[in-house]
Amino acid sequence: MLVEIRAEGRVSERRIDLARGLTYEDLFDRLKINPETVVALFEGHPVPNDELVMPGGVEIVRIVSAG
């Protein structure tokens, strides 16, 4: 399965080939990203980390909080 990743709206994109049945948490692990610091968007909508990755474009957005 081919997944196209665009991180934080940057021009740099990355295409990776993933086995079917992986979750977004698995994707973050493969990309060495802490899942507590980002949210995945599929077709512009946030997806839970335990949901299966679907073929297509994924955007990864860093979560920023201020206290």
TAPE-V696890 format. One record per residue. N is the residue number from 1. RES is the residue in three letters. PHI is phi in degrees with one decimal (999 if undefined). NEAR is the number of other C-alpha atoms within 12 Angstrom. Layout:
BEGIN
n = {N/N}
res = {RES/RES}
phi = {PHI/PHI}
near = {NEAR/NEAR}
END
This chain:
BEGIN
n = {1/2/3/4/5/6/7/8/9/10/11/12/13/14/15/16/17/18/19/20/21/22/23/24/25/26/27/28/29/30/31/32/33/34/35/36/37/38/39/40/41/42/43/44/45/46/47/48/49/50/51/52/53/54/55/56/57/58/59/60/61/62/63/64/65/66/67}
res = {MET/LEU/VAL/GLU/ILE/ARG/ALA/GLU/GLY/ARG/VAL/SER/GLU/ARG/ARG/ILE/ASP/LEU/ALA/ARG/GLY/LEU/THR/TYR/GLU/ASP/LEU/PHE/ASP/ARG/LEU/LYS/ILE/ASN/PRO/GLU/THR/VAL/VAL/ALA/LEU/PHE/GLU/GLY/HIS/PRO/VAL/PRO/ASN/ASP/GLU/LEU/VAL/MET/PRO/GLY/GLY/VAL/GLU/ILE/VAL/ARG/ILE/VAL/SER/ALA/GLY}
phi = {999/-99.2/-124.4/-101.7/-116.7/-120.8/-97.4/53.8/72.1/-74.3/-69.1/-65.4/-122.1/-137.1/-109.3/-131.4/-99.5/-116.4/-72.6/-67.2/91.8/-91.6/-95.1/-63.6/-63.3/-62.5/-62.1/-60.7/-61.4/-63.9/-88.2/58.3/-115.4/-70.6/-65.3/-80.5/-110.0/-140.1/-133.1/-95.3/-117.1/-118.2/53.7/82.9/-116.1/-65.3/-125.1/-65.8/-62.6/-90.9/-80.9/-71.5/-71.1/-104.7/-60.2/129.3/-94.6/-123.6/-109.8/-109.7/-115.8/-73.9/-88.0/-120.7/-134.2/-132.9/-121.8}
near = {17/17/24/25/33/25/25/19/16/13/10/13/17/19/20/20/18/24/17/17/16/22/23/36/27/24/35/29/16/17/19/13/20/21/24/20/17/28/29/39/28/26/18/16/14/18/23/19/25/18/19/21/34/26/23/21/24/32/33/37/27/21/15/11/8/4/3}
END
